[in-house]
């Protein structure tokens, strides 16, 4: 796996996020662990994206040839997640409600036959966090072009980590990113709100308590 950039960047994401949130002691709750997985996936797909990619409709997976199935079917569509990452909601349908135990998954979009488990499992809940970050990034690409959007988004994410409290909720981490962007490039703040709102994390969203294990 060390020869697969997607995996290397995902694991690097764990190092960055754990270190920057309360100096390696902050992501100990379920939402924190879930976002750790989502941040890792986001670093992977963002840092391997290219200007020629179809950001509006394309599918981006956090793995590929290393995520072996018996036939290699689905490796580059789903990878190891339940749904691919995409700005297209007909392919990537998850929203904030889907971190919660026993909430039914959307009907219609294809789901990975090789992945499952409860919504609140931290890899599964992490999909929603990465999906929101991806939508924010796609908004920035549409507004500024890939060459400007990628380093800008990474600055917002890393800056947001430094502003994220211990045992955070999804919305506290969202607010860290918004605060970082407001300090660095205030004109991008509406684009960031739009990306989070698309995944159910807009202004009126309510997060589960920090200590929740069911994420309801």
C-alpha positions as CSV (number, residue, x, y, z in Angstrom):
1,X,0.0,0.0,0.0
2,X,3.0,2.3,0.4
3,X,3.1,2.5,-3.4
4,X,-0.5,3.8,-3.7
5,X,-0.7,7.5,-3.2
6,X,-4.3,7.4,-2.2
7,X,-3.6,5.2,0.8
8,X,-0.4,7.1,1.7
9,X,-2.3,10.5,1.7
10,X,-5.1,9.0,3.7
11,X,-2.8,7.7,6.4
12,X,-0.9,11.0,6.3
13,X,-4.3,12.6,7.0
14,X,-4.5,10.7,10.3
15,X,-1.2,12.0,11.4
16,X,-2.1,15.6,10.5
17,X,-5.6,15.6,12.0
18,X,-4.6,13.8,15.2
19,X,-1.7,16.1,15.8
20,X,-3.5,19.3,15.1
21,X,-6.6,18.6,17.2
22,X,-5.5,18.9,20.8
23,X,-2.0,17.7,20.1
24,X,-2.9,14.0,19.4
25,X,-5.6,13.7,22.1
26,X,-8.6,15.4,20.6
27,X,-10.3,12.9,18.2
28,X,-11.3,10.3,20.8
29,X,-15.1,10.5,20.4
30,X,-17.0,8.7,17.7
31,X,-17.6,11.9,15.7
32,X,-13.9,12.8,16.0
33,X,-12.8,9.3,14.8
34,X,-15.3,9.4,12.0
35,X,-14.1,12.8,10.8
36,X,-10.5,11.4,11.0
37,X,-11.5,8.8,8.4
38,X,-13.3,11.5,6.3
39,X,-10.4,13.9,6.5
40,X,-8.0,11.0,5.4
41,X,-10.2,10.2,2.4
42,X,-10.4,13.9,1.5
43,X,-6.7,14.4,1.5
44,X,-6.3,11.4,-0.7
45,X,-8.8,12.4,-3.4
46,X,-8.1,16.1,-3.2
47,X,-4.3,15.7,-3.5
48,X,-4.5,13.3,-6.4
49,X,-7.1,15.3,-8.3
50,X,-6.2,16.9,-11.6
51,X,-7.5,19.9,-13.5
52,X,-8.8,17.7,-16.3
53,X,-11.1,15.7,-13.9
54,X,-14.9,15.9,-14.2
55,X,-15.6,17.6,-10.9
56,X,-19.3,18.1,-11.5
57,X,-20.2,14.5,-12.4
58,X,-17.1,12.3,-11.9
59,X,-16.6,9.6,-9.3
60,X,-13.5,9.7,-7.0
61,X,-12.5,6.8,-4.8
62,X,-10.0,6.7,-2.0
63,X,-8.3,3.5,-3.2
64,X,-7.9,1.5,-6.4
65,X,-5.7,-1.4,-7.3
66,X,-4.8,-2.1,-3.7
67,X,-8.4,-2.5,-2.6
68,X,-8.6,-6.1,-3.9
69,X,-11.8,-7.9,-4.6
70,X,-11.9,-11.3,-6.2
71,X,-12.5,-9.8,-9.7
72,X,-11.3,-6.2,-9.1
73,X,-14.9,-5.2,-10.0
74,X,-15.9,-1.9,-8.3
75,X,-12.4,-1.0,-7.1
76,X,-12.3,2.3,-9.0
77,X,-15.9,3.1,-8.4
78,X,-16.6,2.4,-4.7
79,X,-13.2,1.4,-3.4
80,X,-13.8,0.4,0.2
81,X,-16.6,2.8,0.9
82,X,-20.4,2.3,0.6
83,X,-20.7,4.9,-2.1
84,X,-18.2,6.8,-4.2
85,X,-17.3,10.4,-3.6
86,X,-19.0,12.6,-6.1
87,X,-20.7,16.0,-6.3
88,X,-23.5,14.1,-8.1
89,X,-26.1,13.2,-5.5
90,X,-27.4,10.4,-7.7
91,X,-24.0,8.6,-7.2
92,X,-23.0,10.0,-3.7
93,X,-26.4,10.4,-1.9
94,X,-25.3,10.5,1.8
95,X,-26.2,13.6,4.0
96,X,-25.7,14.5,7.6
97,X,-28.7,12.4,8.8
98,X,-26.9,9.2,7.6
99,X,-24.4,9.3,10.4
100,X,-27.2,8.3,12.7
101,X,-27.9,4.7,13.9
102,X,-30.9,3.0,12.1
103,X,-31.5,5.8,9.5
104,X,-32.3,4.1,6.2
105,X,-29.8,4.6,3.4
106,X,-31.1,6.2,0.2
107,X,-32.9,4.1,-2.3
108,X,-31.7,4.2,-5.9
109,X,-28.0,5.0,-6.1
110,X,-25.8,1.9,-6.4
111,X,-24.2,0.8,-3.2
112,X,-21.0,-1.1,-2.7
113,X,-21.8,-4.8,-2.4
114,X,-18.5,-5.3,-0.5
115,X,-19.1,-2.7,2.2
116,X,-21.7,-2.4,4.9
117,X,-22.2,-2.0,8.7
118,X,-24.1,0.5,10.8
119,X,-24.2,4.2,10.0
120,X,-22.5,5.2,13.2
121,X,-19.4,3.0,12.6
122,X,-16.7,5.6,12.2
123,X,-15.6,4.7,8.7
124,X,-19.2,4.9,7.5
125,X,-20.0,8.1,9.3
126,X,-16.7,9.5,8.0
127,X,-18.0,9.2,4.4
128,X,-20.5,12.0,5.1
129,X,-17.7,14.3,6.4
130,X,-15.5,13.6,3.3
131,X,-18.5,14.1,1.0
132,X,-19.1,17.5,2.5
133,X,-15.5,18.5,2.2
134,X,-15.5,17.3,-1.4
135,X,-18.6,19.4,-2.3
136,X,-16.8,22.5,-0.8
137,X,-13.7,21.8,-2.9
138,X,-15.8,21.3,-6.0
139,X,-17.4,24.7,-5.4
140,X,-14.0,26.3,-5.1
141,X,-12.8,24.6,-8.3
142,X,-15.8,25.9,-10.2
143,X,-15.1,29.4,-8.9
144,X,-11.3,29.6,-9.1
145,X,-10.0,26.7,-11.2
146,X,-8.2,23.7,-9.9
147,X,-4.7,25.3,-9.6
148,X,-6.0,27.9,-7.1
149,X,-8.7,25.8,-5.4
150,X,-6.6,22.9,-4.2
151,X,-4.0,24.8,-2.1
152,X,-6.7,27.1,-0.9
153,X,-8.9,24.3,0.2
154,X,-6.0,22.6,2.0
155,X,-5.2,25.8,3.8
156,X,-8.8,26.0,5.0
157,X,-8.9,22.4,6.1
158,X,-5.5,22.6,8.0
159,X,-6.4,26.0,9.5
160,X,-9.8,24.6,10.5
161,X,-8.1,21.7,12.3
162,X,-6.2,24.2,14.5
163,X,-9.5,25.8,15.5
164,X,-11.3,22.5,16.2
165,X,-11.9,21.7,19.9
166,X,-11.3,18.4,21.6
167,X,-13.9,15.7,21.0
168,X,-15.5,17.7,18.3
169,X,-18.9,17.4,16.6
170,X,-19.1,17.6,12.9
171,X,-20.5,21.1,13.2
172,X,-17.7,22.3,15.4
173,X,-15.2,21.1,12.8
174,X,-17.2,22.7,10.1
175,X,-17.1,26.0,12.0
176,X,-13.3,25.7,12.3
177,X,-13.0,25.6,8.5
178,X,-15.4,28.5,8.1
179,X,-13.4,30.5,10.6
180,X,-10.1,29.8,8.8
181,X,-11.6,30.7,5.5
182,X,-13.1,33.9,6.9
183,X,-9.6,34.9,8.1
184,X,-7.8,33.9,4.8
185,X,-10.3,34.5,1.9
186,X,-13.6,35.9,3.2
187,X,-15.1,35.8,-0.3
188,X,-15.0,32.0,-0.2
189,X,-17.2,31.7,2.9
190,X,-20.5,31.5,1.0
191,X,-19.1,28.7,-1.2
192,X,-18.1,26.8,1.8
193,X,-21.5,27.2,3.4
194,X,-23.1,26.0,0.2
195,X,-21.0,22.8,0.2
196,X,-21.8,22.0,3.8
197,X,-25.5,22.8,3.4
198,X,-25.7,20.4,0.4
199,X,-24.8,17.6,2.8
200,X,-27.2,18.7,5.5
201,X,-24.7,20.8,7.6
202,X,-26.1,24.2,6.9
203,X,-26.9,27.0,9.3
204,X,-29.8,25.3,11.1
205,X,-28.2,21.8,11.4
206,X,-28.0,20.2,14.8
207,X,-25.2,17.8,15.6
208,X,-25.4,14.8,18.0
209,X,-23.8,15.4,21.4
210,X,-20.0,15.2,21.5
211,X,-20.2,12.0,23.6
212,X,-22.8,10.2,21.5
213,X,-22.0,6.7,20.3
214,X,-25.2,6.3,18.2
215,X,-24.8,9.7,16.5
216,X,-28.5,10.4,16.7
